[in-house]
Amino acid sequence: LNLIIYKIFIMINSNKEIKMGRIIGIDLGTTNSCVAVMENNKARVIENSEGDRTTPSVIAYTQDGEILVGQPAKRQSITNPKNTLFAIKRLIGRRFNDKEIKRDQNIMPYNIVASENGDAWIDINNKKIAPPQISAEILKKMKKTAEDYLGEIINEAVITVPAYFNDSQGD
């Protein structure tokens, strides 16, 4: 991640460093996520509002319509298991009839359903939601973490994608 962020933030031209605009690097992980920014030519992982450098990749939808991300979502997972989502990245770009999805249906507390086009989506309170839309909640939290730290609006980010992702998952 450091090398990727370094290449994005700093251009080397004739032994001269040219700084580009503020771009954050987000590691959207299956279990945890983090956000980094370049400071003094080094990637710095930013602490979230809970004081941690990583944020659990957990999203919860409460009965009153609130969306919780990270530790707050994880803390209420026992009382709201069907609406607390984790390991969502594994579902991105997957078809509902994939072998891996069938296995996940047997072990996940949340309801994995087929979308109209046959992709694997999640049913939350009788509403089908696509995995990228769910993962976007984590990305929003990472962006807010960076904006709070930097004191400025961020409009660009580099997001890591696992090497094993196929084309539809990476897009």
N, C-alpha and C positions, 0 to 999 in steps of 0.2 A: 504493500500500500504506500509506503514512504516513497519508493522509487516512482510509482505512477503519479502520485501527487506532485513530486518534485518536477517531473517532466512537464506536467500540465502548468504549474505555476511559474516556472523559470525557464526562459529561453537563453541558450548560450550562443552568443554571436561574437566572434573575434575576441574571445576572452572577456567579454563584457556581458554582464547580466542585465537582462531587460525584464522588469517586473510586469506581469499581466494584471488584469483586474482580479478582484477577490473571487476565488472559486473555492468551494469547500470540497473535501473528499469524504464520501460516506461509504462505510463498510456495512452494507445491509446483510446481516448475518441471519442464519436460521435460528440460532439461540439468542445471540446478543448482537447489537449494532453499535457503531460509534461514528463520530464525526471528527474530522481533523482540518486544520488550516495551516498554511505555511507561515512561520515566524522565524526571522533571521536565517532563512534558507534551510530550515528544518521543519518537518511535519510535527505539529503539536496536536495531540488528541485532547479534545475539549471535554471538561467535566460537565455533566448534565445538572439539572436543577436539584437532584438528590445528592450531588457531590461525587458521582461515580463517572469513570471514564467510559464505561459501557452501559448500554440501556438494554434491558431484556426485550427481545423482539416478540412482545406479547401485546395484544390489542383486546380490549373488552368493550362490549356494547352493553350499557346498563338499561334497565327497564324504563328509565326516564329519558332515554335518548342520548345520554352522554357517552362520549368515546374516550376511553382511558388507554394510555400507552405506557409501556415500561413497567416500573415497580408498582404504580397504583393498579394497573391491570392484573399484574401477577398476584398482588396481595388479596384480591377479591376472587381469585379463580376457584377457590373451594366452594364459595356460595353461589357462583354464577358460571359453572363449567361449560354449559352449552353455548354461551355467548362470549367465552374467553378463548381467543385464538392464539395459537403458537405454531411454529414450524410451517407457517403459511407459504414461505418462499418455496418449499418443496412442491407446492401445487401450481405454481406459476407455469403457464404454458402446457400443462398436462391435460390429457383427455380423461373424461370421467371413467371410461372403460379401461384405462391403463392398469396393469397389474399392481403397480405401486399404490395407486389410488384405492384400489379394492382393499389392499392390506391396511392402508391408513384409515379407511372407514371403520374397520374393526377395532382400532385402538384409540382413535381420537374421540374426545368427549363431544366435539362439535359435529354438526351435520354437514357432510360433504354431499353435494347434489350435482346433477347435470344441468348445465346451462342449455339454452335453446340450440346452440351450435355444437354441443357435445363436450365442451370444456368442463373441467372440475371447478365448481364454485362452492361457496359456503352459504347455508341458509341461516340467517340471523333474524329471529322474530318474524318468520314467514316472508322474508325479503332475501332474494338471491343477490350475493355480492361477489364480484370477481376478485381473485387473489391479488392482482396488482392494485386494485382499489384499496384493499385492506393494508397491503404493504405501504401504500402511499401515506397512511397515518403515521407509520414509523418514520418515513422520510420527512414528513412535516415536523415531527418532534426533533429530528436531527437538525433540520434547518433552523428551527426556533432556538435550539441550543447554541448554534453557531452565531445567530443574529444577536442573541442576548450577550454572548461573550464579546463579539466584535463591535457591538453598538451600531451596526449598519445592516441594511437589507441585502440579502444574498439572492442573486438571480441565476447563478450557475453552479452546477455541482458535477463531480465525477462520482459515479456509483459503481462499486465493484460488482462483478458478475462472476460466479464460479466457472472454472474452466470446463466443468462437465455439462454446463447448460447447453442445450441445443439452440438453433437459431430462433425458434418461436419463444423460447424461454428468455433469451437474452434481449430480444426486442421489446 
